[in-house]
């Protein structure tokens, strides 16, 4: 079976744009019951066929619409959460080169610290040119750079020793089982300029 390629023509361009617009419209309002029950609410780019396994990256013309939708959702959630004590964290996560993993995340005070420290800090770097040149609203957010990593347990790595040829780092949490972190790119965490 040949791997999926982004070089092939994407058919049904208008259908693709309609799917993105429907996804955007459905997610403009936060799910307050989900936030109350789980302490977190988030919106990922679950748009067919880009969220299927194996994941594919959307072409630039569709990525522009997806990025605009993510920013619209972040703006709507910012307005909806203003002054609410049950929201302590709200951010837009932009992943690159795996843009399809980008999302908007909102967390309660109990879970906020976990989300603030979720990504390993990386030296500050500018947003990728493929994203920053497309949407001027990105400049209105305060950005922090982190590492986008795949996390595997020791037994999974032991079954696939060829993974150890790639760069990785190991951390051993208090449970004692080592965790292997394999870098796959960077993530930019964008929040409103005022502290939340």
matplotlib code that plots the C-alpha trace (Angstrom):
import matplotlib.pyplot as plt

x = [0.0, 1.4, 1.4, -1.0, 0.6, -0.4, 0.8, -2.3, -5.1, -7.8, -11.1, -14.3, -12.8, -16.1, -17.2, -14.0, -14.6, -18.2, -17.0, -14.6, -17.3, -19.7, -17.0, -16.4, -20.0, -20.6, -17.8, -18.2, -19.9, -17.9, -19.4, -19.9, -21.2, -18.1, -15.9, -17.7, -17.6, -14.1, -12.3, -11.4, -13.1, -11.2, -11.8, -9.6, -9.5, -11.8, -12.5, -12.8, -10.5, -7.7, -8.4, -8.5, -5.7, -3.1, -3.4, -2.8, -1.9, -4.3, -3.1, -2.3, -5.7, -7.6, -5.2, -5.9, -9.6, -8.9, -6.6, -9.2, -11.8, -9.5, -9.0, -12.7, -13.4, -10.6, -12.1, -15.6, -14.5, -12.5, -15.6, -17.8, -15.4, -14.7, -15.2, -16.1, -14.4, -14.5, -12.1, -8.4, -6.8, -7.6, -5.1, -4.7, -2.2, -0.7, 1.4, 3.9, 4.6, 1.6, -0.9, -3.9, -3.1, -3.8, -6.6, -8.2, -8.1, -10.0, -9.4, -10.8, -8.7, -8.0, -6.6, -5.1, -1.6, -1.3, -2.1, 0.3, 3.1, 2.1, 4.8, 8.5, 9.7, 11.8, 13.8, 11.5, 11.1, 8.8, 5.6, 6.1, 5.9, 3.2, 1.0, 2.0, 1.7, -1.8, -3.6, -2.8, -4.9, -2.0, -0.1, -2.7, -1.7, 1.2, 3.1, 5.2, 7.2, 7.2, 8.2, 5.5, 6.5, 5.2, 5.4, 5.9, 6.3, 9.4, 7.7, 6.4, 9.9, 11.3, 9.1, 10.3, 14.0, 14.5, 12.8, 16.0, 17.8, 15.8, 16.5, 14.7, 14.9, 13.9, 12.1, 11.3, 8.2, 7.5, 5.8, 9.2, 8.3, 10.5, 8.8, 10.4, 9.8, 10.4, 10.3, 7.9, 7.9, 7.0, 3.8, 3.1, 0.8, -1.1, -3.0, -4.5, -1.9, -3.4, -2.6, -5.3]
y = [0.0, 3.4, 6.1, 9.0, 12.0, 15.6, 16.2, 14.6, 16.8, 17.3, 16.8, 18.5, 21.8, 23.4, 20.4, 20.7, 24.4, 23.7, 21.1, 23.6, 26.2, 23.7, 22.6, 26.3, 27.1, 24.0, 25.0, 28.7, 28.1, 26.3, 23.2, 24.4, 21.1, 19.3, 21.9, 21.5, 17.7, 17.1, 20.3, 20.9, 21.7, 21.7, 21.8, 19.9, 19.9, 16.9, 17.4, 14.5, 13.3, 15.2, 13.6, 10.0, 7.6, 8.0, 11.7, 13.9, 17.6, 19.9, 21.9, 25.6, 26.9, 24.8, 25.3, 29.1, 28.5, 26.1, 28.6, 31.3, 28.9, 28.2, 31.9, 32.6, 29.9, 31.2, 34.7, 33.5, 31.5, 34.4, 36.6, 33.9, 33.1, 36.7, 37.1, 33.5, 32.0, 28.4, 29.3, 29.7, 28.7, 29.4, 29.0, 28.3, 25.5, 25.7, 22.7, 22.6, 20.6, 18.7, 21.5, 19.0, 18.5, 22.2, 23.0, 25.5, 24.5, 25.8, 24.5, 25.0, 26.2, 22.6, 21.6, 24.8, 24.2, 20.9, 22.6, 25.5, 23.0, 20.4, 21.2, 21.1, 24.7, 25.3, 28.4, 31.1, 31.0, 32.8, 31.2, 29.3, 31.5, 29.2, 30.3, 33.8, 35.3, 34.0, 35.6, 39.0, 38.1, 35.9, 39.0, 39.8, 36.8, 36.2, 33.2, 30.6, 27.9, 24.3, 20.9, 18.7, 15.2, 11.6, 9.9, 6.2, 3.8, 1.7, -1.6, -0.1, 1.1, -2.3, -3.9, -1.5, -0.9, 0.8, 3.8, 4.4, 5.4, 8.6, 11.5, 11.1, 11.9, 9.8, 10.9, 8.6, 9.9, 8.9, 5.7, 4.4, 3.4, 5.4, 7.5, 8.2, 11.5, 11.6, 15.1, 15.5, 19.3, 22.4, 23.8, 27.5, 28.3, 31.5, 33.4, 36.8, 39.5, 40.0, 37.4, 34.8]
z = [0.0, -1.0, 1.7, 1.3, -0.3, -0.1, -3.7, -5.1, -6.1, -3.4, -5.1, -4.0, -2.9, -2.2, -0.1, 1.8, 2.5, 3.6, 6.0, 7.6, 7.8, 9.5, 11.9, 12.8, 13.3, 15.5, 17.8, 18.3, 21.7, 24.5, 26.0, 29.5, 30.8, 29.4, 31.1, 34.5, 34.3, 32.9, 33.8, 30.1, 26.8, 23.5, 19.8, 17.4, 13.7, 13.3, 9.6, 7.2, 5.5, 7.4, 10.8, 9.6, 10.3, 8.9, 9.4, 6.4, 6.3, 4.4, 1.4, 2.0, 0.6, 3.0, 5.9, 5.6, 6.2, 9.1, 10.7, 10.4, 11.9, 14.9, 15.5, 15.2, 17.8, 20.1, 19.8, 20.5, 23.5, 24.9, 24.8, 26.3, 29.2, 30.1, 33.9, 34.5, 37.5, 36.1, 33.3, 34.3, 31.0, 27.3, 24.5, 20.9, 20.1, 16.6, 15.7, 12.9, 10.7, 12.0, 11.6, 11.7, 15.5, 16.2, 18.7, 21.0, 24.7, 27.7, 31.3, 34.8, 37.7, 38.8, 35.5, 34.3, 35.7, 33.9, 30.6, 31.2, 31.7, 29.1, 26.5, 27.1, 26.7, 23.6, 22.6, 21.3, 17.6, 15.2, 13.9, 10.7, 7.6, 6.2, 9.1, 10.1, 6.7, 6.3, 9.2, 10.8, 13.9, 15.0, 16.0, 18.6, 20.7, 23.0, 21.8, 23.7, 21.9, 23.0, 21.7, 20.0, 21.1, 20.9, 24.3, 24.4, 27.4, 27.9, 26.9, 23.6, 22.8, 23.7, 21.1, 18.5, 19.2, 15.8, 17.3, 19.4, 16.2, 16.3, 18.7, 22.0, 25.7, 28.6, 31.8, 34.7, 36.7, 40.3, 39.1, 38.1, 34.4, 32.0, 29.3, 26.0, 24.3, 20.5, 18.9, 15.9, 15.6, 17.6, 19.1, 19.6, 22.5, 21.9, 24.6, 24.9, 25.8, 29.2, 31.8, 32.4]

ax = plt.figure().add_subplot(projection="3d")
ax.plot(x, y, z, "-o")
ax.set_aspect("equal")
plt.show()
